Amino acid sequence: MAKLSRDDFARLLAFRTDLRRFERWSQRQAKAAGLSPAQHQLLLAVKGHHDRRGPTVGELAEYLLLRPHSAVELVDRAEAAGFVVRNKLDPDGRFVRVGLTPDGEKRLQSLTTLHLNELKRLAPTLKHLAGGLDDDREK
């Protein structure tokens, strides 16, 4: 195992600090858009899912690192607020996919634009912090 330098610790500290700042900034943006941070993550997970029919609640639980019952509760609250809709794909309603409502879509579009702009602003800093990770220590 390679010896870690003081710079390695400083780089990791700066990276983790920037992540926490981004997360806090993101939470404030979600609240300003009338969403809880968890609802924002939910909407992003729905829109970012690979299947155009939307994710299942189980898939949402995986994306959000939640237990399935917690994901159900989050979807329930977001549905009650008018941000998502459940689409039943079988007659007895056991197989459900989650989609965005027009209001959920509008809020997510606005937040995503803000987040992508913030990531562009942070990109040089993140690139700098990741610098030096591919050096001689891997040998």
C-alpha positions, -999 to 999 in steps of 0.1 A, spaced: 0 0 0 13 34 -10 22 60 16 -4 88 17 8 123 16 -6 153 34 -18 166 0 -39 134 -4 -57 141 29 -61 178 19 -75 169 -15 -100 144 0 -111 170 26 -116 196 0 -136 172 -22 -158 161 6 -164 197 17 -174 206 -18 -198 177 -20 -214 188 13 -217 224 0 -232 212 -32 -257 190 -13 -267 219 9 -270 242 -21 -292 216 -38 -314 212 -8 -320 250 -7 -328 250 -45 -353 222 -40 -371 240 -11 -372 272 -32 -389 252 -59 -415 239 -35 -401 204 -31 -384 186 -3 -349 174 -11 -362 138 -11 -389 147 -36 -363 164 -59 -343 132 -58 -374 112 -65 -383 133 -95 -348 130 -108 -348 92 -104 -381 90 -123 -370 112 -152 -335 97 -154 -347 61 -155 -338 43 -187 -373 29 -194 -396 56 -209 -425 40 -190 -408 50 -157 -393 31 -128 -410 7 -105 -411 16 -68 -384 -11 -62 -361 6 -87 -367 40 -71 -358 24 -37 -325 13 -53 -317 47 -68 -325 65 -36 -309 40 -13 -342 35 6 -360 5 19 -390 -4 -4 -416 7 22 -398 41 26 -399 45 -12 -436 38 -12 -442 65 14 -421 90 -6 -441 82 -37 -473 85 -18 -464 120 -5 -452 131 -40 -484 118 -56 -505 136 -30 -486 168 -38 -493 163 -75 -456 157 -86 -459 121 -97 -485 96 -109 -486 58 -106 -493 40 -138 -507 5 -133 -495 -19 -160 -516 -49 -151 -553 -54 -143 -549 -61 -106 -525 -31 -101 -496 -51 -87 -472 -39 -113 -468 -1 -111 -445 24 -127 -441 59 -116 -442 89 -139 -440 127 -136 -470 150 -137 -467 182 -158 -461 201 -125 -434 176 -114 -418 178 -149 -418 217 -148 -402 218 -114 -376 192 -123 -367 210 -155 -360 242 -137 -340 225 -109 -320 205 -134 -310 236 -154 -298 252 -121 -279 220 -111 -262 216 -145 -251 252 -144 -237 247 -109 -219 215 -119 -203 234 -149 -192 261 -124 -177 234 -101 -161 213 -129 -126 230 -128 -125 226 -90 -135 190 -92 -110 183 -119 -83 199 -98 -92 179 -68 -92 146 -88 -57 155 -101 -29 133 -89 -51 103 -85 -35 85 -114 1 90 -104 28 66 -92 8 54 -62 -10 28 -85 23 11 -92 
